[in-house]
Amino acid sequence: MELARCAVQEYLERELLTREKGLQGVIFALQANFGMSEKRTVELGPRAAQAMAAGRMSENERRDLLRAMTEDATRNEDIHDQEEADESTGRTAD
């Protein structure tokens, strides 16, 4: 019985790596019958990582971080607005 179970698991794992379509059934079978699970990783940029760490920051550090993030957002918005204005007048930035 254990040999058959291992053979099925090996087959499903091979299908997961080689099959191009219809993976949902393979994934379900591996999760339901063999205890496998999906792992998702999220990568944060440096500002987002700082914001996540804000709980460990002092009030002044949080205020400084918020000020820097607001300045960055405003700067990016100004650049975007200027690019839109240039496009509407037919000018391009050199």
Backbone bond lengths (Angstrom), bond angles and torsions (degrees), N, CA, C in turn:
res aa  C-N    CA-C-N  psi(-1)  N-CA   C-N-CA  omega(-1)  CA-C   N-CA-C  phi
1 M - - - 1.452 - - 1.524 110.88 -
2 E 1.335 117.92 -44.14 1.461 122.10 179.76 1.525 111.19 -64.32
3 L 1.323 117.15 -35.94 1.457 121.55 178.44 1.528 110.20 -63.49
4 A 1.333 116.80 -41.66 1.465 120.83 179.02 1.528 110.50 -66.33
5 R 1.314 116.68 -40.59 1.471 120.91 178.61 1.520 110.59 -62.19
6 C 1.308 118.37 -44.16 1.463 122.78 178.15 1.530 111.00 -63.74
7 A 1.318 116.64 -39.03 1.465 120.31 179.35 1.528 110.71 -64.94
8 V 1.332 117.28 -40.94 1.466 121.01 178.39 1.527 110.09 -65.88
9 Q 1.315 116.76 -44.12 1.455 119.98 179.65 1.532 110.35 -62.10
10 E 1.303 117.01 -43.95 1.465 121.10 178.67 1.530 110.78 -61.17
11 Y 1.332 116.90 -42.20 1.458 121.42 178.61 1.539 110.33 -61.67
12 L 1.334 116.59 -47.13 1.465 120.40 -179.05 1.526 111.81 -63.45
13 E 1.317 117.41 -40.53 1.461 120.68 177.92 1.524 111.02 -63.88
14 R 1.315 116.76 -40.58 1.467 121.42 177.97 1.524 109.92 -64.31
15 E 1.340 116.96 -42.74 1.461 121.25 177.68 1.534 111.30 -61.97
16 L 1.312 115.89 -38.72 1.459 120.48 179.91 1.530 110.86 -61.08
17 L 1.318 116.23 -35.57 1.468 120.99 -178.25 1.516 113.37 -84.64
18 T 1.324 118.81 -26.66 1.462 120.52 -172.63 1.524 114.78 -110.09
19 R 1.311 118.27 -25.04 1.464 121.27 -177.28 1.524 109.46 -73.06
20 E 1.329 115.96 139.28 1.458 120.23 -179.44 1.523 112.77 -94.07
21 K 1.314 117.86 -30.47 1.464 121.86 -178.66 1.518 109.93 -130.72
22 G 1.338 116.23 160.97 1.457 120.62 174.79 1.514 114.20 71.12
23 L 1.314 117.13 40.99 1.462 120.83 -177.65 1.523 113.71 -81.82
24 Q 1.334 118.28 -17.48 1.459 120.39 -174.96 1.528 112.34 -59.35
25 G 1.324 116.84 -40.95 1.461 119.75 178.92 1.518 112.30 -66.07
26 V 1.314 116.59 -39.30 1.470 121.49 178.44 1.527 109.27 -64.69
27 I 1.335 116.31 -46.24 1.465 120.56 179.96 1.528 110.31 -61.86
28 F 1.332 116.74 -43.87 1.462 120.24 178.92 1.528 111.00 -60.24
29 A 1.328 116.87 -45.66 1.468 120.69 -178.41 1.527 111.13 -61.57
30 L 1.326 116.94 -41.79 1.467 119.90 179.26 1.531 111.18 -66.67
31 Q 1.328 116.88 -39.46 1.460 119.58 -179.93 1.524 111.91 -71.50
32 A 1.321 116.96 -44.18 1.464 120.89 -175.08 1.525 112.89 -74.51
33 N 1.322 116.81 -35.29 1.461 119.64 -172.43 1.524 115.03 -104.85
34 F 1.330 116.74 -18.95 1.460 118.32 -174.46 1.530 112.94 -127.55
35 G 1.322 117.24 11.04 1.458 121.76 173.49 1.514 115.24 69.00
36 M 1.311 117.92 18.14 1.457 119.92 179.59 1.527 109.26 -81.70
37 S 1.323 115.61 157.31 1.461 120.23 178.73 1.521 109.57 -143.84
38 E 1.328 115.02 161.76 1.456 120.12 177.96 1.513 109.06 -87.05
39 K 1.321 115.17 146.28 1.454 120.57 175.94 1.520 107.08 -122.71
40 R 1.322 115.98 127.73 1.459 120.97 179.20 1.519 108.77 -115.15
41 T 1.312 114.90 139.04 1.449 121.36 179.81 1.515 108.87 -119.61
42 V 1.312 115.89 134.61 1.456 121.15 177.92 1.519 107.47 -117.45
43 E 1.325 116.05 125.62 1.449 120.25 177.51 1.519 108.71 -99.32
44 L 1.310 115.87 130.95 1.451 121.33 -179.82 1.516 109.93 -103.83
45 G 1.310 115.95 146.17 1.445 120.69 172.96 1.514 109.46 -72.70
46 P 1.329 117.36 172.08 1.467 119.53 -176.11 1.528 113.19 -62.22
47 R 1.338 117.96 -38.10 1.461 119.96 179.69 1.525 110.88 -68.67
48 A 1.321 117.20 -41.75 1.465 120.11 179.56 1.524 110.73 -65.11
49 A 1.321 116.43 -38.73 1.467 120.09 178.14 1.528 109.96 -63.41
50 Q 1.335 115.95 -38.77 1.466 119.25 177.52 1.525 110.48 -65.36
51 A 1.323 115.95 -41.45 1.459 119.55 179.64 1.526 110.82 -63.03
52 M 1.335 116.92 -38.16 1.465 120.12 178.65 1.524 110.82 -64.96
53 A 1.323 115.83 -31.13 1.460 120.32 -178.87 1.528 111.39 -85.19
54 A 1.322 117.63 0.00 1.466 121.25 -175.19 1.524 112.95 -59.23
55 G 1.313 117.25 -25.96 1.463 120.21 179.19 1.515 112.55 -62.96
56 R 1.325 116.47 -23.48 1.465 120.84 179.73 1.527 111.58 -97.39
57 M 1.342 117.02 -0.07 1.463 121.09 -177.75 1.521 110.81 -90.98
58 S 1.308 114.05 156.66 1.459 119.03 173.58 1.523 108.45 -74.52
59 E 1.313 115.77 168.10 1.465 119.83 -179.49 1.535 110.64 -61.42
60 N 1.312 117.93 -40.25 1.468 121.21 179.37 1.528 111.45 -65.39
61 E 1.336 117.13 -40.11 1.466 120.22 177.93 1.520 110.68 -64.57
62 R 1.334 117.49 -41.51 1.467 120.55 177.48 1.524 111.03 -63.51
63 R 1.322 116.73 -41.10 1.460 121.31 179.09 1.537 110.03 -62.61
64 D 1.342 117.23 -44.39 1.468 121.10 178.78 1.520 111.37 -63.13
65 L 1.325 116.50 -41.51 1.464 120.56 178.50 1.519 110.45 -63.58
66 L 1.319 117.60 -44.93 1.460 121.13 178.90 1.525 110.73 -61.93
67 R 1.315 117.09 -41.04 1.456 120.84 178.88 1.534 110.33 -62.45
68 A 1.324 117.39 -45.06 1.467 121.27 179.90 1.526 111.41 -64.16
69 M 1.332 116.73 -41.20 1.467 120.11 179.56 1.525 110.66 -66.45
70 T 1.337 117.28 -38.23 1.464 121.44 178.15 1.522 110.69 -66.04
71 E 1.331 116.92 -42.47 1.466 120.56 177.88 1.528 110.95 -61.87
72 D 1.333 117.33 -42.61 1.469 121.08 178.00 1.527 110.99 -61.60
73 A 1.334 116.48 -44.33 1.465 120.42 -179.09 1.523 110.46 -64.69
74 T 1.321 117.22 -41.82 1.460 121.26 178.82 1.520 110.71 -64.15
75 R 1.326 116.89 -43.58 1.464 121.68 178.47 1.527 110.36 -60.67
76 N 1.324 117.17 -44.87 1.465 121.06 179.23 1.527 111.09 -64.37
77 E 1.324 116.91 -38.89 1.465 120.78 178.86 1.531 110.00 -65.94
78 D 1.334 117.63 -41.08 1.463 121.28 178.41 1.525 110.83 -62.22
79 I 1.323 117.19 -42.60 1.466 121.64 178.49 1.517 110.07 -62.34
80 H 1.332 116.55 -44.37 1.464 121.41 179.73 1.527 110.55 -62.59
81 D 1.333 116.99 -44.10 1.465 120.70 179.09 1.525 110.85 -61.96
82 Q 1.327 117.54 -40.99 1.456 120.92 179.57 1.523 110.92 -65.94
83 E 1.335 116.95 -39.69 1.465 120.48 178.18 1.523 110.69 -63.75
84 E 1.332 117.18 -40.84 1.468 120.58 177.27 1.517 111.34 -64.22
85 A 1.332 117.38 -41.16 1.466 121.13 178.80 1.526 110.42 -63.94
86 D 1.343 116.36 -41.65 1.467 120.64 178.26 1.524 110.86 -62.88
87 E 1.315 116.70 -40.78 1.468 120.32 179.55 1.522 111.82 -65.45
88 S 1.315 116.32 -39.16 1.472 119.76 -178.04 1.525 111.62 -70.93
89 T 1.336 117.86 -26.27 1.469 120.47 178.68 1.531 111.63 -96.71
90 G 1.320 116.30 -4.61 1.468 120.44 178.43 1.509 113.95 85.56
91 R 1.323 117.29 6.08 1.475 120.34 178.10 1.513 109.28 -87.58
92 T 1.309 115.62 153.80 1.468 121.03 175.72 1.518 108.04 -126.38
93 A 1.299 115.61 148.21 1.472 120.19 178.27 1.513 109.23 -77.38
94 D 1.340 115.39 135.75 1.476 120.43 179.63 1.490 111.40 -103.92
